[in-house]
Amino acid sequence: MSKTDIDAVTAEFFGAFDNRDGKAADVDRISRLVLPDGVIVKTGPEFTVYTVDEFIEPRRQLLADGRLVEFSEWETSERTEIAGDIASRFSEYSKSGILDGRRFEGVGAKTIQFVRTSQGWRITAVAWYDEP
C-alpha cells in the first residue's frame, strides 16, 4: 500500500501546476503535501533553495496571471525506494504549456524525499533539474 500512496502524493504534486482548459492551478495543495519546513531546490544556472511559501507564491502568480497557460507536467518514469517510514523517488518528467504566447515543451528530472506521518506520506524535500 505504501508505494500506491506515494504514487498518489507524487501525482498530486505534479498536478498542482496544471491549468489546462482554463482551470485554475491548485498550487496551495503543495503546502498540504510538503512538510512546513520542507525544502524545494531548483538546480542549474539559477540555483535556488526555496521554503514552501517561497516556492508557491511566484508559481501561483505565474499560473494565474495569464502568462503561463495550458501548462501541465507529468512523470514519464520513476524509481521509488521505501525503507520503513522513509522513501525516495527519482522521476523523469515532461512538461508543456504556453509562456508569454509561445508554446514550449521540456523534460527534466526530480528527486523527492518522503516520510510517513500520522496523516500519511508527506514530502520533506524536492530537487529538480530541467534539461536545457
JOURWO-V69927 format. One record per residue. RES is the residue in one letter. PSI is psi in radians with two decimals (* if undefined). BURIAL is I if it has 16 or more other C-alpha atoms within 10 Angstrom, else O. Layout:
RES | PSI | BURIAL
RES | PSI | BURIAL
This chain:
M | -0.54 | O
S | -0.79 | O
K | -0.72 | O
T | -0.72 | O
D | -0.73 | O
I | -0.69 | I
D | -0.76 | O
A | -0.76 | O
V | -0.74 | I
T | -0.80 | I
A | -0.67 | O
E | -0.67 | O
F | -0.91 | I
F | -0.67 | I
G | -0.27 | I
A | -0.37 | I
F | -0.01 | I
D | 2.08 | I
N | 0.56 | I
R | 2.73 | O
D | 0.53 | O
G | 0.03 | O
K | 2.68 | O
A | 2.36 | O
A | 2.53 | I
D | 1.11 | I
V | -0.30 | I
D | -0.40 | O
R | -0.37 | O
I | -0.69 | I
S | -0.30 | I
R | -0.45 | O
L | -0.54 | I
V | 2.37 | I
L | 2.61 | I
P | -0.61 | O
D | 0.33 | O
G | 2.82 | I
V | 2.39 | I
I | 2.23 | I
V | 2.24 | I
K | 2.20 | I
T | 3.12 | O
G | -2.89 | O
P | -0.53 | O
E | 0.84 | O
F | 2.18 | O
T | 2.40 | O
V | 2.18 | O
Y | 2.57 | O
T | 3.00 | O
V | -0.85 | I
D | -0.70 | O
E | -0.56 | O
F | -0.75 | I
I | -0.84 | I
E | -0.88 | O
P | -0.53 | O
R | -0.65 | O
R | -0.83 | I
Q | -0.84 | O
L | -0.70 | O
L | -0.24 | I
A | -0.36 | I
D | 0.07 | O
G | -0.11 | O
R | -0.67 | O
L | 1.95 | I
V | 2.87 | I
E | 0.65 | I
F | 2.45 | I
S | 2.75 | I
E | 2.61 | I
W | 2.61 | I
E | 2.44 | I
T | -0.35 | O
S | 2.80 | O
E | 2.69 | O
R | 2.19 | O
T | 2.29 | O
E | 2.32 | O
I | 2.31 | O
A | 1.75 | O
G | -2.05 | O
D | 0.26 | O
I | 2.68 | I
A | 2.70 | I
S | 2.40 | I
R | 2.33 | I
F | 2.12 | I
S | 2.44 | I
E | 2.56 | I
Y | 2.84 | I
S | 2.76 | I
K | 2.72 | I
S | 2.75 | I
G | -2.98 | I
I | 2.00 | O
L | 2.13 | I
D | 0.71 | O
G | 0.01 | O
R | 2.19 | O
R | 2.49 | O
F | 2.78 | O
E | 2.65 | O
G | 2.96 | O
V | 2.80 | I
G | -2.90 | I
A | 2.57 | I
K | 2.54 | I
T | 2.32 | I
I | 2.27 | I
Q | 2.39 | I
F | 2.70 | I
V | 2.60 | I
R | 2.17 | I
T | 3.13 | O
S | -0.31 | O
Q | 0.13 | O
G | -2.98 | O
W | 2.33 | I
R | 2.71 | I
I | 2.34 | I
T | -0.51 | I
A | 2.56 | I
V | 2.39 | I
A | 2.50 | I
W | 2.71 | I
Y | 2.17 | I
D | 2.30 | I
E | 2.42 | O
P | * | O
